[in-house]
Amino acid sequence: MHFAIFGLSITSSWGNGHAALWRGLCRALNERGHTIHFFEKDVPYYAQARDPVELDDGEVVLYADWRSVASKARRVLADADVGIITSYYPDVVQAAALLSDSRAMSVFYDLDSPITLTRLRAGQPVEYVLPDGLARFDLVLSYAGGRALELLQSELGAKRVSALCGWADPQLHFPQPPRSEFRGDLSYLGTYSADRQATLEELLIEPARELPGKTFVLGGAQYPDSFPWSKNIHFVRHLPPCDHGAFYCSSPLTLNVTRRAMAEVGHCPSGRLFEAALCGVPVLSDYWPGLEEFFVPGQEILVARTREDTIEALEMPAEELSRIGRAAYERTLADHTASVRAQQLEQALEAATCSVAQNC
């Protein structure tokens, strides 16, 4: 199949989780014989932290404004089998109009469905959702499963929905030697988000205060000067995906903190869970409904609700932590790689095609 994808970013992971996901999925789709054109608006904050991306079969199209790329997008869609528009794509209205006039199957992929639904319930605007909602698309994919699928239908009029949850790429995330600049007892990798702050303070900052002899390593972008640092919390500014593996592998345990909207909707794993697992590093995660669908608590992942849970995890024997890390690695390799999600995407598209044609 030929895919035309209109997405937030594939070239820069600065302040977003889309890029690393798309790199792995596009590589997996290429390996399965598909061609991809990925359209990304060239914006300054991504240009300053851009990683080289090459598709084996296809092209990454960076453009300054819609007028400069509209003709090319029309030509690509004329030959495409599937057109996908993602959440936070800045030119969603223009791309959707072209997609509606093409022969390609129209797909909206909400990589931020918990945020979308939370903002809708609060009466806030969602700039990447069309005025008529999602009814015009042949298929709506959601990064969250569970009740998020029902809400996308009832709240936004989606006709056909399917979950396409997080994943990681084994070619990018794998066990690596530790690096001295990342070394610690507990690591955390994530862009700053105000709605994660309370949980981060409970599960990392407070344990750091109570355990001054331990080293906590925090990596990510957009952290404010007012963040409550302590002497034993070491900060690593924005890490490109190529350094994620070394970062995880430099601590015996890594923390995952889920954004509030994702935790409330549930069934929405962070990609960081799968990245760390493919590196063989055990994950300590906050709890959210549906976690058990992806990892078995106590066997493949550790769950923390309080600072005492973090402290207890840090005191676990190294052998037990290693066992959990191995189990998570095996589960992720079997169920949560980019290759597995590429197959699931193919299946969702096939089912939607049958439904549109009313033959299945």
Helices and strands as residue ranges (DSSP letters): E 2-6, H 18-31, E 35-41, H 44-47, E 58-63, H 66-79, E 82-86, H 92-100, E 105-110, H 113-121, E 139-142, H 147-156, E 161-163, G 180-182, E 186-189, G 194-196, H 197-200, I 201-205, H 206-210, E 216-220, E 233-237, G 241-243, H 244-249, E 254-256, H 260-265, H 271-278, E 283-285, G 291-293, E 302-303, H 307-314, H 318-335, H 338-357
